[in-house]
Amino acid sequence: RRYPLVALVRAAACAVAAGARSYAAVGHWLRRAPQDALTRLGFLIRGPLGVRPAASMSTVRRVAERLHPDGLAALLRPASTERDRRVRLAADGKSARGSRTRTRTAARLLAVIDQDDQVIAQLRIPDKTNEVPCLREVLGLLDIEGAWVSADALHTQRETARFLVEDKKAHYLLTVKLNQPALYARCRRLPWEKATAKYCGRTEGHGRKVLTVSHLDFLYARQVARVIRHRTDKTTGKRTRETVYVITDPPSHQAKPQDISLALRGHWHTKNKIHYVPDTLWDEDRSRNRTGHGPENMATLRNTTPNRLRTTDATNMAEAVRDRPYEPFTAPLDLLGIPR
């Protein structure tokens, strides 16, 4: 009752933007915060001297552990969640390795990231289950009509395809690997030598070639693509080749081979954003947050800074984040759009 919830959430997000990696670091940032920063954050005046006391580390920890993740996401929702910006979405999961205990496995989070590399939704996967039903749950509350949703081979399920096409009026881009042996074999046996639509693209270190055909025995599938990726290890010079099959529901006049290749590249690119950025900038894999909603809420706080930085056209996240601590009590507040 002493501190407004919005002030506590803002303070935690600003502290993380300034480099805080733990509850203790957030509490330390608050102890050092001047009165003008506490005023902007929304802390209240208490006592006859007109002072705005800051919350302690214990208070921040209790809020982070008890606040429902949906509530925190609503308070920190980035601008990219507006409907007109949902063109391409990618879903991927990651483990908060530091949350593992003797009796519980590490918390696993399923995140949805858009074409602007902003995390727009996140869900903690319950114990004793997997990502498949959670993908439908995390997308259920989003307006994704017309968007192209890509996911890993684990989500290549008929119910997922039905949910996206029928319920959400969206399109899917699903990878086929050996976890679906029958479907993989059908893709492999297709008459690729007769396919006329193809696209070749090259980037540094690897290349792609896409061939498309129609009529695959999978729900709503209109095209299947064979992607051949070549990689060269710049250190050893060793070259490797991998063949991946991808199925999608738009017909060829709506999704050309180059569109499929671009979407695939975007999916593999966004996977790095979910894993690489938090681990590099905040050492997320070693975070020891374990209790309550702490793992997913701290992950949301870490995602908030890159989300906001990308709206400023920042391209180097590490450099942009390193700039915040030089003005720890003004720059993070400006980044989050907190009025003066």
N, C-alpha and C positions, 0 to 999 in steps of 0.2 A: 504493500500500500504506500510505501514511501516514494517509490519511483514509478513514473509512467512506463508502461510496457514499451511504447514506441521509442522512448528515450533509451531504454536498455538495448533494444534491438539495433537502433542507430549506432549506439556507442560500440557494440560488439562488431558491427560491420565496419565501422571506421577504424577500429583498432586492428582488425585483420588486414584492412587495406594499407595500414601503416607498417605491416610486417608481423603482427602478433600471430603466434602459432599455437597458443594454448590458452586455457582459461586464466592461468597465472599472468601471462603476458597481456591479456585484455585488461585484467585488474590493475596491472602496473601502468598501463596506458591511461586508465581512468584516474588513478591516483595523481598522475602528472598533469592531467588536463586542466587548463586554466578556466577561470569562471566564464569567459566569453564563449569558449567551446562548449561548456556544459549548458550555457544558455541556449545556444543554437541547437543542441541535441534535445532539449526539452526537459531538463532536470528542474525540479521545483525548488523555490526558496524555502528554507526551513530555519527557524530561530529568529531572534530579534536582530541579528547582525546582517541579515539579507544575503546570507551565503547559500550557495547551491551545493550541497554535499554530493559527492560521487558515490556510485554503488561500489561494493567490494567485489573481489574475485568470487567469493562464495555466492553472492547474489547472482552474478552473471552465470555461474555454473548451474545453479538451480533453475534459472530461467531456460538456459539452453537444453537442459535435460528434460524439462517438463513441457515446454512449449510445443504444441503440435506442429509437425513440419509444414503442413498446409498453411497454418497461420503465419509462420515465419516467411514462407515463400510468397504469400500474399502481400506482406509488408515490404518485401524486397523485390517484387516482381519487376523484371526489366522491361524496357519499352518494346523489345522485339516480340513480346507475346501478343501484340496487336494482330488481329486476324489477317490484315492485308500483307503481312510479312511472312506468313507461313507458306513457303513455297516448297521447301525440302527439309525433311526432318530425319535425323539418324538417332537410333536408340542403341545404347551399349551399357554394359554393367561393369562395375569394378568393386574390389574388396577394400574395405578400410582395415588394412592388415593389423594396425596397432590396437584395434578394438578386440582382438582375440583374447579369450581368457581360458582358464583351465577347464571350464565347464561349457563354454559357448564358443562357437566358431566366429570368425571375423564377420562384422556386419557387411552385407553386400548391398550396393546401391545401384539402381537402374536409372540412368539419366537420359533425357531427350534433349538433343541439341539441334538448333536450327541452321539455316544456310549462312547465317552471320556468325556462327561459332558461339552462340549464346545458349547456355543451359536454361531451358524454359520450364522444365518439370523434372522432378526427381522423386523416387520412391524407394524406401528401404524394403528389400525382399525379405519376407518373413522366413524364419527358420523352418527347415524341413519342407521347403518348396523351392521353386526355381523361377527364372525370369519370364517364362512363357505366359502364365496368367497375369503376371504383374505388368507386362507390356500393355495388355488390354485395359488394365486398371489405370495406369498412369496416363494413357491417351484418352480414356473415357470422358474426362471433364474438359478436354481441349477441343476447340473448333478447328478441325484440320481438313475440312472439306476441300477437295482438289489438291491437297498436298501430296507429295511423294515421300513415303515413309520407307526407309531402308533399315535392315536389321541383319544380324548374323545368322548363321545356319541353324542355330538353336531355335529360332522363331519361324522357321520354314514349316509351318503347320497349317492345315486346312482351316482350323477355327480362327487362327490369326488372319488369314486371307479373307475369310468371310466377314470377320469383324471390321476390317479396314474398308472393304469394298461396300458391304451392305449397310453397316451401322454408321460408319463415319464418312462415307462417300469420298474416300481417299484412295490413293494408289499405293501398291506395295512394290518393293524391290528386295527380293529375298534370295539369299545365297544358298546354293545346294552343294552339300558336301557328303561325305560317307556316313554321316549320322542318319541320312535318309538313303539307304543303299538302293532301294527299288527306284526311287525318283532319280537318283544320281545315274543309275544304269540307263534309264530311259533317256536322260539328257545326253549321255555319252553315245548312245546308239543312233541319235538323230542324224539325218543325212547332211552333215555339215558341208560336204563337198558340193552340194547343190544350192547352198545358201547364196543368195545374190547380194544381200545387204551386208556391208562390212564397213568397219572403221578402224583405221590404224592411227595410233597416237603415241608420241614418244615424249618422255620427260627424262631428266637426268637420272641415271641409275636404273631405270626400268622402262619397259614399253608395254603397250596393251594392243590387243587385236580383238575385235568384237564381231561375231557373226550372229545373225538373228534368224529364227524360224518361228512358225506359229504352230498351234494345235498340240499342246502338251497336256497330259492327263493330270492336271492340278487345277484346283478350284480357281476359276476366272483367269487362268494364265493365258495370255495372248501371245507372249513372246518369251523365248528363252535365249540367252546370250552365252556364248563361250568366251571367256576372257583369258587370254594367255599373257602372263606377266613374266618378264625377264628381269632379273636383278644381277648386278655386278658388284661384288665386294671391292671397294676401291683400295682396300689395304692388301688383299691377297690376289685380286684379279679373278677370283672364282666366279663363274656364272651359273645361276640356277634358273630353272623354269618351273612355273606353277600354272596349272589349268584350273579355273574356277567357273562354275556354271551359275547363272543368275536368271531368275524368273520374274516376270512383271506382268501386270494386267493391261496396261494401255496398248492399243494396237500400234502397228508400225507407223501409221500416218500421224500419231500423236507423240510417239516416243521413238526417235530415230536412234541408230546405233551410237552416234556421237553423244546424244543425250544420256543414254545408258552409261557410257563410259565416264561422262562428266559426273553423273550421280554417284557412281561407284568411287571415283576418286574423292568426291566430297565426303562419302561415308568413311573411307579409310582415313581421311584427313581429320574428320571430327573425332574419331576414336583417340587420336593423339591429343586432342584438346581436352578430352575428359580425363585422360590418364596423366599426360606429361606435364601440363601447366600446374595443377595443384601439387604434384609431387616435387617439381623443380622449385617452385616459389615458396611453398609452405611445408615441404617435407611431409606431405599428408600420410604417406605409408607408415611413418613412425609416430603418428599422432596417437596418444593413449586415451582418447575419449572413448569410454565404454558404456557408461550408464545411461539408461533412458533413451531419449531421442538425441543424445549428444553427438553420436557419429554423423547422422544425416544432417543435423542442424549446423554443425561446424562445416560440413561439406558445402552446404548452401551458402554460408557466409564466405567461404573461400571462392565460390563461383561468382559471387556478386561483384567482386572487384574486376575480374576479366570481362564480365558482362558489360559493366559500365565503361571500362576502358575502350572496348570495341566500338561503342557508340561515339567515341572521340576520334575514331580512325587510327588508333594506335596499332601498330603492326608488330612491334617487339614488346611482348608482354613483360619479359624480365626487366628490360630497361624502364618501361613505364611504371612498373611496381617499385623499382628501386628509387624512383623519383619521389614517391610519397613520403618516406621517412624524413626527408630533409625539411618538410613542413608538416609534421605529424598531426598537428591540431587544426590545420586549415585545409590542406590539400585533400585529405580523405573526405572531409565534409563537403567540399566543393564538388568532388567526384560524384558523391551520392545525391547531389542536388539539394542539400539541406540549406534552407534560406538563412541569410545572415540576420 
